[in-house]
Amino acid sequence: MIVYASRTGNVRNVVSKLKAEAIELSEELRLNKPYLLITYTDGLGDIPAKVQRFLEKNRDFCKGVVASGNSNFGHHVFGAAGEKIATTYHVPLVRKLDLRGNQTDYEAIQTFYETRVMR
Ligand SMILES: Cc1cc2nc3c(=O)[nH]c(=O)nc-3n(C[C@H](O)[C@H](O)[C@H](O)COP(=O)(O)O)c2cc1C
């Protein structure tokens, strides 16, 4: 399962490139099976607030994180939601994507998903 948060559509577009069951994150959602989290980056390198609240309730089954950002924000904060989630919740940072990313990113995410989330 993939759980994703998308505000302006980039992450939603990434998810559409993947062969996986996917569900949009909501704060009420409670998961009891392994999932890969794909999120955007907010603020200045921040985890979006609703993603933060979701993770506080759903940390047990999170197997990895992919973070989209915009490299124009500069290297210190580019996709930094990914590093923060990986560090706080002890999960691998699978990939950082510049906006919608590219085919190489999709292949890496798909491989991680099949070998580390769904195995
Ligand atoms: C208010 C705001 C703050 C943002 N802050 C960052 C940031 O600190 N670092 C970053 O890499 N991208 C930042 N972004 C860019 C988004 O993370 C990026 O466009 C992402 O692809 C959006 O995904 P979405 O279209 O699925 O919502 C910010 C965008 C907005 C609108």
The ligand as an SDF file (V2000), in Angstrom:
LIG
                    3D

 31 33  0  0  0  0  0  0  0  0999 V2000
    4.3740   27.0490    0.8920 C   0  0  0  0  0  0  0  0  0  0  0  0
    5.3070   26.0700    0.2440 C   0  0  0  0  0  0  0  0  0  0  0  0
    6.4820   25.7460    0.8790 C   0  0  0  0  0  0  0  0  0  0  0  0
    7.3770   24.8480    0.3010 C   0  0  0  0  0  0  0  0  0  0  0  0
    8.5620   24.5550    0.9450 N   0  0  0  0  0  0  0  0  0  0  0  0
    9.4440   23.7070    0.3700 C   0  0  0  0  0  0  0  0  0  0  0  0
   10.6880   23.4120    1.0070 C   0  0  0  0  0  0  0  0  0  0  0  0
   11.0230   23.8900    2.0740 O   0  0  0  0  0  0  0  0  0  0  0  0
   11.5340   22.5530    0.3900 N   0  0  0  0  0  0  0  0  0  0  0  0
   11.2370   21.9790   -0.8090 C   0  0  0  0  0  0  0  0  0  0  0  0
   12.0440   21.1950   -1.3220 O   0  0  0  0  0  0  0  0  0  0  0  0
   10.0670   22.2490   -1.4480 N   0  0  0  0  0  0  0  0  0  0  0  0
    9.1700   23.0890   -0.8770 C   0  0  0  0  0  0  0  0  0  0  0  0
    7.9760   23.3610   -1.5130 N   0  0  0  0  0  0  0  0  0  0  0  0
    7.7230   22.7440   -2.8250 C   0  0  0  0  0  0  0  0  0  0  0  0
    6.8120   21.5130   -2.7720 C   0  0  0  0  0  0  0  0  0  0  0  0
    7.2300   20.5850   -1.7800 O   0  0  0  0  0  0  0  0  0  0  0  0
    6.8800   20.8270   -4.1360 C   0  0  0  0  0  0  0  0  0  0  0  0
    6.3590   21.7150   -5.1190 O   0  0  0  0  0  0  0  0  0  0  0  0
    6.1240   19.5340   -4.1900 C   0  0  0  0  0  0  0  0  0  0  0  0
    6.3760   18.9030   -5.4520 O   0  0  0  0  0  0  0  0  0  0  0  0
    4.6290   19.7280   -4.0190 C   0  0  0  0  0  0  0  0  0  0  0  0
    3.9760   18.4780   -4.1070 O   0  0  0  0  0  0  0  0  0  0  0  0
    2.4000   18.4260   -4.3940 P   0  0  0  0  0  0  0  0  0  0  0  0
    2.1750   19.0920   -5.7490 O   0  0  0  0  0  0  0  0  0  0  0  0
    2.0630   16.9680   -4.4570 O   0  0  0  0  0  0  0  0  0  0  0  0
    1.7090   19.1620   -3.3000 O   0  0  0  0  0  0  0  0  0  0  0  0
    7.0830   24.2550   -0.9530 C   0  0  0  0  0  0  0  0  0  0  0  0
    5.8860   24.5990   -1.6060 C   0  0  0  0  0  0  0  0  0  0  0  0
    4.9990   25.4900   -1.0200 C   0  0  0  0  0  0  0  0  0  0  0  0
    3.7350   25.8590   -1.7550 C   0  0  0  0  0  0  0  0  0  0  0  0
  1  2  1  0
  2  3  1  0
  2 30  2  0
  3  4  2  0
  4  5  1  0
  4 28  1  0
  5  6  2  0
  6  7  1  0
  6 13  1  0
  7  8  2  0
  7  9  1  0
  9 10  1  0
 10 11  2  0
 10 12  1  0
 12 13  2  0
 13 14  1  0
 14 15  1  0
 14 28  1  0
 15 16  1  0
 16 17  1  0
 16 18  1  0
 18 19  1  0
 18 20  1  0
 20 21  1  0
 20 22  1  0
 22 23  1  0
 23 24  1  0
 24 25  2  0
 24 26  1  0
 24 27  1  0
 28 29  2  0
 29 30  1  0
 30 31  1  0
M  END
$$$$
